[in-house]
């Protein structure tokens, strides 16, 4: 099939618009992480031009259902958020971790090799929500993962298992 340039440009623009709308950051925030989990969206946002602050948002077409810090508050400093990494065969897992009440949230991006004969590479992004160390929800991004969109070394390092 031959594509003419206007049709291809239109498809690309539609795809980019859909990707841009699949996040919960405001126009004055940079998208650090965002993905679809079913009909819901998970996003980590950072104020434009400001390092050291993050906001987590979860919601659907009807808007944000959960925001940390709470809706209307400025993005939190690094205090509530931490960075955890774990090496894996053929890659690793990077997690942005924060506590909200009795719950621990881990927004993660994983790159590894499968435990099959070919050691097939794969990626996975998502969110794990724990209470008392027990996993309550494990939401995996539908697209397999685009990962974190920027380097997060400015976050304080934490041990996700003990936080």
Protein Blocks (a to p, Z undefined) as FASTA:
>chain_A
ZZdfklmmmmmmmmmmmmmmmccbdfkbccfbdcdehjbccdddddehiahiacdddddf
kocfbdcddehiacddfklpccdddddehiacddddddehjbccddddddddddbfkopa
cddddddddeehiafbdcddfklpabjabdfklpccddfklZZ
